Amino acid sequence: MKLIRLFVLVAALITLNGCASQKDFVRPAKDSFTLGKSIRADVVFAAGVPTSYSSAVSSSGEEVKGVTYFYYESPSFYGMVINKHSMLYSFVSDILVGEEYNSAYSKDETKFDTDKISKIKKGMTELDVIALMGPPSGRTIYPLISDKTGHSLNYAYNYDRFIAFGITTNNDYRLVVTIDRNSVVSDVLYTKDGIAQVIQ
């Protein structure tokens, strides 16, 4: 699958320095936006002024622009996972083609069970995947995936651990399950810290 990762992780788009003083954002209600129909103005109207803007070019040549909402809390002790969350919305010609929510807060953590990934098989239905993995934290359509008529279920968990003063470690887990026009799985991609993993 020619999956293209168009934007660096939010942690790379926005440095942690200074973000703690920013006002937290409110996540829009589920299904507030429709991929392929909603526009950037819809997102900004519902979510407010973004924290950051980004852009990249897809493998098929389209310019993809992103708006990010990001908030984190300063760590209070060594070894803790830093409380943070983010939203990333991606647009082509101002049309929404991807949305993703990522949270390390215990109340709505987006961590998913990587041990279940091997159970996802081509030909499974979209509902089968959701029953197995839980609700996705994001969805995308072409050109963020190569299938021009399908969409993806995205599972993403990115977290930072406070090690010492000014020092953190970062880990990123990402699962993209492509669903074809018949609502069945056509491809599965799992990456850890940006590196594609072999699914056993």
mmCIF file of the C-alpha atoms, coordinates in Angstrom:
data_MODEL
# 
_entry.id   MODEL 
# 
loop_
_atom_site.group_PDB 
_atom_site.id 
_atom_site.type_symbol 
_atom_site.label_atom_id 
_atom_site.label_alt_id 
_atom_site.label_comp_id 
_atom_site.label_asym_id 
_atom_site.label_entity_id 
_atom_site.label_seq_id 
_atom_site.pdbx_PDB_ins_code 
_atom_site.Cartn_x 
_atom_site.Cartn_y 
_atom_site.Cartn_z 
_atom_site.occupancy 
_atom_site.B_iso_or_equiv 
_atom_site.pdbx_formal_charge 
_atom_site.auth_seq_id 
_atom_site.auth_comp_id 
_atom_site.auth_asym_id 
_atom_site.auth_atom_id 
_atom_site.pdbx_PDB_model_num 
ATOM 1   C CA . MET A 1 1   ? 0.000   0.000   0.000  1.00 0.00 ? 1   MET A CA 1 
ATOM 2   C CA . LYS A 1 2   ? 1.360   3.411   -0.911 1.00 0.00 ? 2   LYS A CA 1 
ATOM 3   C CA . LEU A 1 3   ? 0.404   5.006   2.359  1.00 0.00 ? 3   LEU A CA 1 
ATOM 4   C CA . ILE A 1 4   ? 1.968   8.430   2.665  1.00 0.00 ? 4   ILE A CA 1 
ATOM 5   C CA . ARG A 1 5   ? 2.713   10.040  5.948  1.00 0.00 ? 5   ARG A CA 1 
ATOM 6   C CA . LEU A 1 6   ? 2.234   13.668  5.001  1.00 0.00 ? 6   LEU A CA 1 
ATOM 7   C CA . PHE A 1 7   ? 2.763   15.347  8.319  1.00 0.00 ? 7   PHE A CA 1 
ATOM 8   C CA . VAL A 1 8   ? 5.328   14.869  10.995 1.00 0.00 ? 8   VAL A CA 1 
ATOM 9   C CA . LEU A 1 9   ? 3.853   13.883  14.326 1.00 0.00 ? 9   LEU A CA 1 
ATOM 10  C CA . VAL A 1 10  ? 2.327   16.695  16.264 1.00 0.00 ? 10  VAL A CA 1 
ATOM 11  C CA . ALA A 1 11  ? 5.160   16.443  18.763 1.00 0.00 ? 11  ALA A CA 1 
ATOM 12  C CA . ALA A 1 12  ? 7.538   17.387  15.987 1.00 0.00 ? 12  ALA A CA 1 
ATOM 13  C CA . LEU A 1 13  ? 5.301   20.097  14.514 1.00 0.00 ? 13  LEU A CA 1 
ATOM 14  C CA . ILE A 1 14  ? 5.023   21.900  17.805 1.00 0.00 ? 14  ILE A CA 1 
ATOM 15  C CA . THR A 1 15  ? 7.765   21.941  20.384 1.00 0.00 ? 15  THR A CA 1 
ATOM 16  C CA . LEU A 1 16  ? 6.708   21.418  23.951 1.00 0.00 ? 16  LEU A CA 1 
ATOM 17  C CA . ASN A 1 17  ? 8.304   24.677  25.039 1.00 0.00 ? 17  ASN A CA 1 
ATOM 18  C CA . GLY A 1 18  ? 5.625   27.238  25.759 1.00 0.00 ? 18  GLY A CA 1 
ATOM 19  C CA . CYS A 1 19  ? 2.602   25.053  24.969 1.00 0.00 ? 19  CYS A CA 1 
ATOM 20  C CA . ALA A 1 20  ? 1.714   24.481  28.607 1.00 0.00 ? 20  ALA A CA 1 
ATOM 21  C CA . SER A 1 21  ? 0.583   28.079  28.997 1.00 0.00 ? 21  SER A CA 1 
ATOM 22  C CA . GLN A 1 22  ? -1.792  27.886  26.045 1.00 0.00 ? 22  GLN A CA 1 
ATOM 23  C CA . LYS A 1 23  ? -5.481  27.423  26.496 1.00 0.00 ? 23  LYS A CA 1 
ATOM 24  C CA . ASP A 1 24  ? -6.691  23.862  26.089 1.00 0.00 ? 24  ASP A CA 1 
ATOM 25  C CA . PHE A 1 25  ? -8.912  23.088  23.104 1.00 0.00 ? 25  PHE A CA 1 
ATOM 26  C CA . VAL A 1 26  ? -12.311 21.411  23.090 1.00 0.00 ? 26  VAL A CA 1 
ATOM 27  C CA . ARG A 1 27  ? -12.653 18.421  20.808 1.00 0.00 ? 27  ARG A CA 1 
ATOM 28  C CA . PRO A 1 28  ? -15.645 18.761  18.456 1.00 0.00 ? 28  PRO A CA 1 
ATOM 29  C CA . ALA A 1 29  ? -18.381 16.160  18.828 1.00 0.00 ? 29  ALA A CA 1 
ATOM 30  C CA . LYS A 1 30  ? -17.984 12.874  16.991 1.00 0.00 ? 30  LYS A CA 1 
ATOM 31  C CA . ASP A 1 31  ? -19.085 13.011  13.350 1.00 0.00 ? 31  ASP A CA 1 
ATOM 32  C CA . SER A 1 32  ? -18.975 16.818  13.325 1.00 0.00 ? 32  SER A CA 1 
ATOM 33  C CA . PHE A 1 33  ? -17.197 16.690  9.965  1.00 0.00 ? 33  PHE A CA 1 
ATOM 34  C CA . THR A 1 34  ? -17.485 14.631  6.798  1.00 0.00 ? 34  THR A CA 1 
ATOM 35  C CA . LEU A 1 35  ? -14.412 13.577  4.841  1.00 0.00 ? 35  LEU A CA 1 
ATOM 36  C CA . GLY A 1 36  ? -14.601 14.762  1.257  1.00 0.00 ? 36  GLY A CA 1 
ATOM 37  C CA . LYS A 1 37  ? -17.254 17.375  2.067  1.00 0.00 ? 37  LYS A CA 1 
ATOM 38  C CA . SER A 1 38  ? -16.362 19.497  5.096  1.00 0.00 ? 38  SER A CA 1 
ATOM 39  C CA . ILE A 1 39  ? -14.016 22.437  4.519  1.00 0.00 ? 39  ILE A CA 1 
ATOM 40  C CA . ARG A 1 40  ? -11.358 24.095  6.645  1.00 0.00 ? 40  ARG A CA 1 
ATOM 41  C CA . ALA A 1 41  ? -13.718 26.894  7.684  1.00 0.00 ? 41  ALA A CA 1 
ATOM 42  C CA . ASP A 1 42  ? -16.040 24.275  9.199  1.00 0.00 ? 42  ASP A CA 1 
ATOM 43  C CA . VAL A 1 43  ? -13.213 22.935  11.371 1.00 0.00 ? 43  VAL A CA 1 
ATOM 44  C CA . VAL A 1 44  ? -11.994 26.347  12.497 1.00 0.00 ? 44  VAL A CA 1 
ATOM 45  C CA . PHE A 1 45  ? -15.538 27.455  13.271 1.00 0.00 ? 45  PHE A CA 1 
ATOM 46  C CA . ALA A 1 46  ? -16.098 24.405  15.471 1.00 0.00 ? 46  ALA A CA 1 
ATOM 47  C CA . ALA A 1 47  ? -12.651 24.050  17.061 1.00 0.00 ? 47  ALA A CA 1 
ATOM 48  C CA . GLY A 1 48  ? -11.285 27.591  17.084 1.00 0.00 ? 48  GLY A CA 1 
ATOM 49  C CA . VAL A 1 49  ? -7.945  28.989  15.968 1.00 0.00 ? 49  VAL A CA 1 
ATOM 50  C CA . PRO A 1 50  ? -5.405  26.178  15.347 1.00 0.00 ? 50  PRO A CA 1 
ATOM 51  C CA . THR A 1 51  ? -2.164  25.877  17.280 1.00 0.00 ? 51  THR A CA 1 
ATOM 52  C CA . SER A 1 52  ? -0.128  25.194  14.158 1.00 0.00 ? 52  SER A CA 1 
ATOM 53  C CA . TYR A 1 53  ? -0.299  24.967  10.385 1.00 0.00 ? 53  TYR A CA 1 
ATOM 54  C CA . SER A 1 54  ? 1.636   22.628  8.073  1.00 0.00 ? 54  SER A CA 1 
ATOM 55  C CA . SER A 1 55  ? 1.807   21.570  4.440  1.00 0.00 ? 55  SER A CA 1 
ATOM 56  C CA . ALA A 1 56  ? 3.287   18.798  2.301  1.00 0.00 ? 56  ALA A CA 1 
ATOM 57  C CA . VAL A 1 57  ? 2.940   17.299  -1.167 1.00 0.00 ? 57  VAL A CA 1 
ATOM 58  C CA . SER A 1 58  ? 1.414   13.860  -1.624 1.00 0.00 ? 58  SER A CA 1 
ATOM 59  C CA . SER A 1 59  ? 3.002   11.150  -3.778 1.00 0.00 ? 59  SER A CA 1 
ATOM 60  C CA . SER A 1 60  ? 0.373   11.907  -6.401 1.00 0.00 ? 60  SER A CA 1 
ATOM 61  C CA . GLY A 1 61  ? 1.276   15.593  -6.440 1.00 0.00 ? 61  GLY A CA 1 
ATOM 62  C CA . GLU A 1 62  ? -1.527  17.172  -4.412 1.00 0.00 ? 62  GLU A CA 1 
ATOM 63  C CA . GLU A 1 63  ? -0.673  19.838  -1.883 1.00 0.00 ? 63  GLU A CA 1 
ATOM 64  C CA . VAL A 1 64  ? -2.006  18.750  1.494  1.00 0.00 ? 64  VAL A CA 1 
ATOM 65  C CA . LYS A 1 65  ? -2.420  21.334  4.219  1.00 0.00 ? 65  LYS A CA 1 
ATOM 66  C CA . GLY A 1 66  ? -2.877  20.558  7.880  1.00 0.00 ? 66  GLY A CA 1 
ATOM 67  C CA . VAL A 1 67  ? -4.164  22.398  10.924 1.00 0.00 ? 67  VAL A CA 1 
ATOM 68  C CA . THR A 1 68  ? -3.219  21.123  14.361 1.00 0.00 ? 68  THR A CA 1 
ATOM 69  C CA . TYR A 1 69  ? -4.644  21.677  17.810 1.00 0.00 ? 69  TYR A CA 1 
ATOM 70  C CA . PHE A 1 70  ? -2.265  20.755  20.613 1.00 0.00 ? 70  PHE A CA 1 
ATOM 71  C CA . TYR A 1 71  ? -2.114  21.040  24.395 1.00 0.00 ? 71  TYR A CA 1 
ATOM 72  C CA . TYR A 1 72  ? 0.066   19.535  27.072 1.00 0.00 ? 72  TYR A CA 1 
ATOM 73  C CA . GLU A 1 73  ? 0.604   19.882  30.803 1.00 0.00 ? 73  GLU A CA 1 
ATOM 74  C CA . SER A 1 74  ? 4.001   20.294  32.414 1.00 0.00 ? 74  SER A CA 1 
ATOM 75  C CA . PRO A 1 75  ? 5.151   17.035  34.060 1.00 0.00 ? 75  PRO A CA 1 
ATOM 76  C CA . SER A 1 76  ? 5.160   16.953  37.851 1.00 0.00 ? 76  SER A CA 1 
ATOM 77  C CA . PHE A 1 77  ? 7.548   14.056  38.502 1.00 0.00 ? 77  PHE A CA 1 
ATOM 78  C CA . TYR A 1 78  ? 10.237  11.999  36.803 1.00 0.00 ? 78  TYR A CA 1 
ATOM 79  C CA . GLY A 1 79  ? 9.078   8.953   34.836 1.00 0.00 ? 79  GLY A CA 1 
ATOM 80  C CA . MET A 1 80  ? 5.538   10.157  34.269 1.00 0.00 ? 80  MET A CA 1 
ATOM 81  C CA . VAL A 1 81  ? 3.790   10.045  30.907 1.00 0.00 ? 81  VAL A CA 1 
ATOM 82  C CA . ILE A 1 82  ? 3.091   13.662  30.027 1.00 0.00 ? 82  ILE A CA 1 
ATOM 83  C CA . ASN A 1 83  ? -0.577  14.567  29.763 1.00 0.00 ? 83  ASN A CA 1 
ATOM 84  C CA . LYS A 1 84  ? -1.135  15.868  26.236 1.00 0.00 ? 84  LYS A CA 1 
ATOM 85  C CA . HIS A 1 85  ? -3.590  15.612  23.395 1.00 0.00 ? 85  HIS A CA 1 
ATOM 86  C CA . SER A 1 86  ? -3.856  16.817  19.818 1.00 0.00 ? 86  SER A CA 1 
ATOM 87  C CA . MET A 1 87  ? -6.097  16.992  16.774 1.00 0.00 ? 87  MET A CA 1 
ATOM 88  C CA . LEU A 1 88  ? -4.815  17.055  13.206 1.00 0.00 ? 88  LEU A CA 1 
ATOM 89  C CA . TYR A 1 89  ? -7.049  17.889  10.241 1.00 0.00 ? 89  TYR A CA 1 
ATOM 90  C CA . SER A 1 90  ? -5.764  17.517  6.672  1.00 0.00 ? 90  SER A CA 1 
ATOM 91  C CA . PHE A 1 91  ? -7.097  19.279  3.585  1.00 0.00 ? 91  PHE A CA 1 
ATOM 92  C CA . VAL A 1 92  ? -6.668  19.185  -0.182 1.00 0.00 ? 92  VAL A CA 1 
ATOM 93  C CA . SER A 1 93  ? -8.020  22.235  -1.994 1.00 0.00 ? 93  SER A CA 1 
ATOM 94  C CA . ASP A 1 94  ? -9.645  23.195  1.313  1.00 0.00 ? 94  ASP A CA 1 
ATOM 95  C CA . ILE A 1 95  ? -11.611 19.891  1.456  1.00 0.00 ? 95  ILE A CA 1 
ATOM 96  C CA . LEU A 1 96  ? -11.169 17.685  4.520  1.00 0.00 ? 96  LEU A CA 1 
ATOM 97  C CA . VAL A 1 97  ? -9.351  14.436  3.656  1.00 0.00 ? 97  VAL A CA 1 
ATOM 98  C CA . GLY A 1 98  ? -8.175  13.327  7.085  1.00 0.00 ? 98  GLY A CA 1 
ATOM 99  C CA . GLU A 1 99  ? -8.748  13.779  10.790 1.00 0.00 ? 99  GLU A CA 1 
ATOM 100 C CA . GLU A 1 100 ? -6.915  12.306  13.739 1.00 0.00 ? 100 GLU A CA 1 
ATOM 101 C CA . TYR A 1 101 ? -7.147  12.640  17.511 1.00 0.00 ? 101 TYR A CA 1 
ATOM 102 C CA . ASN A 1 102 ? -4.332  11.557  19.788 1.00 0.00 ? 102 ASN A CA 1 
ATOM 103 C CA . SER A 1 103 ? -4.434  11.582  23.584 1.00 0.00 ? 103 SER A CA 1 
ATOM 104 C CA . ALA A 1 104 ? -2.232  10.477  26.458 1.00 0.00 ? 104 ALA A CA 1 
ATOM 105 C CA . TYR A 1 105 ? -4.817  11.573  29.032 1.00 0.00 ? 105 TYR A CA 1 
ATOM 106 C CA . SER A 1 106 ? -6.256  8.639   30.963 1.00 0.00 ? 106 SER A CA 1 
ATOM 107 C CA . LYS A 1 107 ? -9.811  9.921   30.451 1.00 0.00 ? 107 LYS A CA 1 
ATOM 108 C CA . ASP A 1 108 ? -9.697  9.490   26.662 1.00 0.00 ? 108 ASP A CA 1 
ATOM 109 C CA . GLU A 1 109 ? -6.384  7.789   25.939 1.00 0.00 ? 109 GLU A CA 1 
ATOM 110 C CA . THR A 1 110 ? -6.026  6.626   22.327 1.00 0.00 ? 110 THR A CA 1 
ATOM 111 C CA . LYS A 1 111 ? -3.704  3.728   23.190 1.00 0.00 ? 111 LYS A CA 1 
ATOM 112 C CA . PHE A 1 112 ? -4.721  0.555   21.350 1.00 0.00 ? 112 PHE A CA 1 
ATOM 113 C CA . ASP A 1 113 ? -3.906  -3.127  21.805 1.00 0.00 ? 113 ASP A CA 1 
ATOM 114 C CA . THR A 1 114 ? -1.057  -3.922  19.412 1.00 0.00 ? 114 THR A CA 1 
ATOM 115 C CA . ASP A 1 115 ? -1.373  -7.645  20.196 1.00 0.00 ? 115 ASP A CA 1 
ATOM 116 C CA . LYS A 1 116 ? -4.671  -7.690  18.290 1.00 0.00 ? 116 LYS A CA 1 
ATOM 117 C CA . ILE A 1 117 ? -3.263  -6.306  15.045 1.00 0.00 ? 117 ILE A CA 1 
ATOM 118 C CA . SER A 1 118 ? -2.339  -9.764  13.731 1.00 0.00 ? 118 SER A CA 1 
ATOM 119 C CA . LYS A 1 119 ? -6.014  -10.725 13.924 1.00 0.00 ? 119 LYS A CA 1 
ATOM 120 C CA . ILE A 1 120 ? -6.957  -8.156  11.290 1.00 0.00 ? 120 ILE A CA 1 
ATOM 121 C CA . LYS A 1 121 ? -7.227  -9.937  7.945  1.00 0.00 ? 121 LYS A CA 1 
ATOM 122 C CA . LYS A 1 122 ? -8.015  -8.811  4.432  1.00 0.00 ? 122 LYS A CA 1 
ATOM 123 C CA . GLY A 1 123 ? -11.670 -9.444  3.715  1.00 0.00 ? 123 GLY A CA 1 
ATOM 124 C CA . MET A 1 124 ? -12.837 -8.630  7.245  1.00 0.00 ? 124 MET A CA 1 
ATOM 125 C CA . THR A 1 125 ? -15.600 -6.072  7.392  1.00 0.00 ? 125 THR A CA 1 
ATOM 126 C CA . GLU A 1 126 ? -15.162 -2.586  8.769  1.00 0.00 ? 126 GLU A CA 1 
ATOM 127 C CA . LEU A 1 127 ? -17.483 -3.470  11.646 1.00 0.00 ? 127 LEU A CA 1 
ATOM 128 C CA . ASP A 1 128 ? -15.331 -6.524  12.414 1.00 0.00 ? 128 ASP A CA 1 
ATOM 129 C CA . VAL A 1 129 ? -12.265 -4.292  12.758 1.00 0.00 ? 129 VAL A CA 1 
ATOM 130 C CA . ILE A 1 130 ? -14.030 -1.852  15.055 1.00 0.00 ? 130 ILE A CA 1 
ATOM 131 C CA . ALA A 1 131 ? -15.371 -4.701  17.175 1.00 0.00 ? 131 ALA A CA 1 
ATOM 132 C CA . LEU A 1 132 ? -11.813 -6.016  17.520 1.00 0.00 ? 132 LEU A CA 1 
ATOM 133 C CA . MET A 1 133 ? -9.834  -2.794  17.944 1.00 0.00 ? 133 MET A CA 1 
ATOM 134 C CA . GLY A 1 134 ? -12.440 -0.368  19.233 1.00 0.00 ? 134 GLY A CA 1 
ATOM 135 C CA . PRO A 1 135 ? -13.472 2.945   17.658 1.00 0.00 ? 135 PRO A CA 1 
ATOM 136 C CA . PRO A 1 136 ? -10.686 4.503   15.547 1.00 0.00 ? 136 PRO A CA 1 
ATOM 137 C CA . SER A 1 137 ? -9.084  7.774   16.593 1.00 0.00 ? 137 SER A CA 1 
ATOM 138 C CA . GLY A 1 138 ? -8.923  8.979   13.010 1.00 0.00 ? 138 GLY A CA 1 
ATOM 139 C CA . ARG A 1 139 ? -10.030 8.448   9.417  1.00 0.00 ? 139 ARG A CA 1 
ATOM 140 C CA . THR A 1 140 ? -8.550  9.390   6.054  1.00 0.00 ? 140 THR A CA 1 
ATOM 141 C CA . ILE A 1 141 ? -9.382  9.237   2.355  1.00 0.00 ? 141 ILE A CA 1 
ATOM 142 C CA . TYR A 1 142 ? -7.379  9.699   -0.851 1.00 0.00 ? 142 TYR A CA 1 
ATOM 143 C CA . PRO A 1 143 ? -4.705  11.052  -1.230 1.00 0.00 ? 143 PRO A CA 1 
ATOM 144 C CA . LEU A 1 144 ? -3.706  10.132  2.324  1.00 0.00 ? 144 LEU A CA 1 
ATOM 145 C CA . ILE A 1 145 ? -4.298  6.540   1.218  1.00 0.00 ? 145 ILE A CA 1 
ATOM 146 C CA . SER A 1 146 ? -3.843  5.185   -2.297 1.00 0.00 ? 146 SER A CA 1 
ATOM 147 C CA . ASP A 1 147 ? -7.398  3.803   -2.624 1.00 0.00 ? 147 ASP A CA 1 
ATOM 148 C CA . LYS A 1 148 ? -9.389  6.511   -4.408 1.00 0.00 ? 148 LYS A CA 1 
ATOM 149 C CA . THR A 1 149 ? -12.784 5.110   -3.446 1.00 0.00 ? 149 THR A CA 1 
ATOM 150 C CA . GLY A 1 150 ? -12.122 3.773   0.048  1.00 0.00 ? 150 GLY A CA 1 
ATOM 151 C CA . HIS A 1 151 ? -11.194 5.184   3.416  1.00 0.00 ? 151 HIS A CA 1 
ATOM 152 C CA . SER A 1 152 ? -9.057  4.211   6.369  1.00 0.00 ? 152 SER A CA 1 
ATOM 153 C CA . LEU A 1 153 ? -9.549  3.541   10.047 1.00 0.00 ? 153 LEU A CA 1 
ATOM 154 C CA . ASN A 1 154 ? -6.633  5.087   11.914 1.00 0.00 ? 154 ASN A CA 1 
ATOM 155 C CA . TYR A 1 155 ? -5.427  4.133   15.371 1.00 0.00 ? 155 TYR A CA 1 
ATOM 156 C CA . ALA A 1 156 ? -2.694  6.365   16.765 1.00 0.00 ? 156 ALA A CA 1 
ATOM 157 C CA . TYR A 1 157 ? -0.995  6.738   20.114 1.00 0.00 ? 157 TYR A CA 1 
ATOM 158 C CA . ASN A 1 158 ? 1.921   9.089   20.668 1.00 0.00 ? 158 ASN A CA 1 
ATOM 159 C CA . TYR A 1 159 ? 3.278   9.797   24.116 1.00 0.00 ? 159 TYR A CA 1 
ATOM 160 C CA . ASP A 1 160 ? 6.209   11.467  25.871 1.00 0.00 ? 160 ASP A CA 1 
ATOM 161 C CA . ARG A 1 161 ? 7.768   10.321  29.126 1.00 0.00 ? 161 ARG A CA 1 
ATOM 162 C CA . PHE A 1 162 ? 9.524   12.823  31.378 1.00 0.00 ? 162 PHE A CA 1 
ATOM 163 C CA . ILE A 1 163 ? 13.002  11.467  32.192 1.00 0.00 ? 163 ILE A CA 1 
ATOM 164 C CA . ALA A 1 164 ? 14.849  14.427  33.660 1.00 0.00 ? 164 ALA A CA 1 
ATOM 165 C CA . PHE A 1 165 ? 14.874  18.194  33.508 1.00 0.00 ? 165 PHE A CA 1 
ATOM 166 C CA . GLY A 1 166 ? 14.427  19.158  29.879 1.00 0.00 ? 166 GLY A CA 1 
ATOM 167 C CA . ILE A 1 167 ? 14.653  15.537  28.701 1.00 0.00 ? 167 ILE A CA 1 
ATOM 168 C CA . THR A 1 168 ? 11.779  13.395  27.423 1.00 0.00 ? 168 THR A CA 1 
ATOM 169 C CA . THR A 1 169 ? 11.468  10.209  25.407 1.00 0.00 ? 169 THR A CA 1 
ATOM 170 C CA . ASN A 1 170 ? 8.859   9.838   22.671 1.00 0.00 ? 170 ASN A CA 1 
ATOM 171 C CA . ASN A 1 171 ? 7.078   6.761   21.316 1.00 0.00 ? 171 ASN A CA 1 
ATOM 172 C CA . ASP A 1 172 ? 4.626   6.584   18.455 1.00 0.00 ? 172 ASP A CA 1 
ATOM 173 C CA . TYR A 1 173 ? 2.318   3.708   17.486 1.00 0.00 ? 173 TYR A CA 1 
ATOM 174 C CA . ARG A 1 174 ? 0.188   3.952   14.362 1.00 0.00 ? 174 ARG A CA 1 
ATOM 175 C CA . LEU A 1 175 ? -2.190  1.524   12.684 1.00 0.00 ? 175 LEU A CA 1 
ATOM 176 C CA . VAL A 1 176 ? -3.896  2.296   9.363  1.00 0.00 ? 176 VAL A CA 1 
ATOM 177 C CA . VAL A 1 177 ? -6.522  -0.141  8.117  1.00 0.00 ? 177 VAL A CA 1 
ATOM 178 C CA . THR A 1 178 ? -7.691  0.576   4.579  1.00 0.00 ? 178 THR A CA 1 
ATOM 179 C CA . ILE A 1 179 ? -11.356 -0.170  3.904  1.00 0.00 ? 179 ILE A CA 1 
ATOM 180 C CA . ASP A 1 180 ? -12.419 -0.525  0.274  1.00 0.00 ? 180 ASP A CA 1 
ATOM 181 C CA . ARG A 1 181 ? -15.661 0.581   -1.372 1.00 0.00 ? 181 ARG A CA 1 
ATOM 182 C CA . ASN A 1 182 ? -17.297 -2.700  -0.310 1.00 0.00 ? 182 ASN A CA 1 
ATOM 183 C CA . SER A 1 183 ? -16.573 -1.963  3.381  1.00 0.00 ? 183 SER A CA 1 
ATOM 184 C CA . VAL A 1 184 ? -13.985 -4.710  3.743  1.00 0.00 ? 184 VAL A CA 1 
ATOM 185 C CA . VAL A 1 185 ? -10.290 -4.582  4.676  1.00 0.00 ? 185 VAL A CA 1 
ATOM 186 C CA . SER A 1 186 ? -7.945  -4.267  1.710  1.00 0.00 ? 186 SER A CA 1 
ATOM 187 C CA . ASP A 1 187 ? -4.694  -3.404  3.501  1.00 0.00 ? 187 ASP A CA 1 
ATOM 188 C CA . VAL A 1 188 ? -3.133  -3.036  6.945  1.00 0.00 ? 188 VAL A CA 1 
ATOM 189 C CA . LEU A 1 189 ? -0.102  -0.956  7.903  1.00 0.00 ? 189 LEU A CA 1 
ATOM 190 C CA . TYR A 1 190 ? 1.385   -0.796  11.394 1.00 0.00 ? 190 TYR A CA 1 
ATOM 191 C CA . THR A 1 191 ? 4.291   1.497   12.264 1.00 0.00 ? 191 THR A CA 1 
ATOM 192 C CA . LYS A 1 192 ? 6.226   1.939   15.474 1.00 0.00 ? 192 LYS A CA 1 
ATOM 193 C CA . ASP A 1 193 ? 8.240   5.121   15.865 1.00 0.00 ? 193 ASP A CA 1 
ATOM 194 C CA . GLY A 1 194 ? 7.881   5.722   12.131 1.00 0.00 ? 194 GLY A CA 1 
ATOM 195 C CA . ILE A 1 195 ? 9.134   2.289   11.074 1.00 0.00 ? 195 ILE A CA 1 
ATOM 196 C CA . ALA A 1 196 ? 6.813   -0.193  9.340  1.00 0.00 ? 196 ALA A CA 1 
ATOM 197 C CA . GLN A 1 197 ? 6.438   -3.394  11.352 1.00 0.00 ? 197 GLN A CA 1 
ATOM 198 C CA . VAL A 1 198 ? 6.019   -6.928  10.085 1.00 0.00 ? 198 VAL A CA 1 
ATOM 199 C CA . ILE A 1 199 ? 2.584   -8.185  11.119 1.00 0.00 ? 199 ILE A CA 1 
ATOM 200 C CA . GLN A 1 200 ? 2.826   -11.811 12.209 1.00 0.00 ? 200 GLN A CA 1 
# 
